Amino acid sequence: MPKKLESVRIVEKRSRSIVKTISWRTLGTIDTIIISYFIIGDVHFAMAIGGLEVFTKMALYFFHERAWSRINFGRAKETPIDYEI
């Protein structure tokens, strides 16, 4: 007899959102510092720009991520399986 398929709902925890925020922002900050250095030519000023934006953009990303975790747009709808084949 085949196994009955079960619907599984995946929920992201806040800790996952925090780790994703930090990893993404690290990459973004390195990018900002490099771009700032090429435009301005001063490594200290480029680091200051990167140092400031890392905190503002982490906060923005975290709240953006948490808002999207509550929105069902683009997610497959759960359908109960009421029969077996």
Contacts in CASP RR format, 6 or more apart in sequence:
PFRMAT RR
TARGET T0000
AUTHOR 0000-0000-0000
METHOD contacts of the structure
MODEL  1
MPKKLESVRIVEKRSRSIVKTISWRTLGTIDTIIISYFIIGDVHFAMAIG
GLEVFTKMALYFFHERAWSRINFGRAKETPIDYEI
1 84 0 8 1.000
2 84 0 8 1.000
2 85 0 8 1.000
4 81 0 8 1.000
4 84 0 8 1.000
5 81 0 8 1.000
6 81 0 8 1.000
7 78 0 8 1.000
7 79 0 8 1.000
7 80 0 8 1.000
7 81 0 8 1.000
9 78 0 8 1.000
11 69 0 8 1.000
12 69 0 8 1.000
14 66 0 8 1.000
17 62 0 8 1.000
17 65 0 8 1.000
17 66 0 8 1.000
17 69 0 8 1.000
18 62 0 8 1.000
20 65 0 8 1.000
21 58 0 8 1.000
21 61 0 8 1.000
21 62 0 8 1.000
21 65 0 8 1.000
22 58 0 8 1.000
24 61 0 8 1.000
25 54 0 8 1.000
25 57 0 8 1.000
25 58 0 8 1.000
25 61 0 8 1.000
28 57 0 8 1.000
29 50 0 8 1.000
29 51 0 8 1.000
29 53 0 8 1.000
29 54 0 8 1.000
29 57 0 8 1.000
32 49 0 8 1.000
32 50 0 8 1.000
32 53 0 8 1.000
33 46 0 8 1.000
33 47 0 8 1.000
33 49 0 8 1.000
33 50 0 8 1.000
34 46 0 8 1.000
36 45 0 8 1.000
36 46 0 8 1.000
36 49 0 8 1.000
36 50 0 8 1.000
37 43 0 8 1.000
37 46 0 8 1.000
40 46 0 8 1.000
END
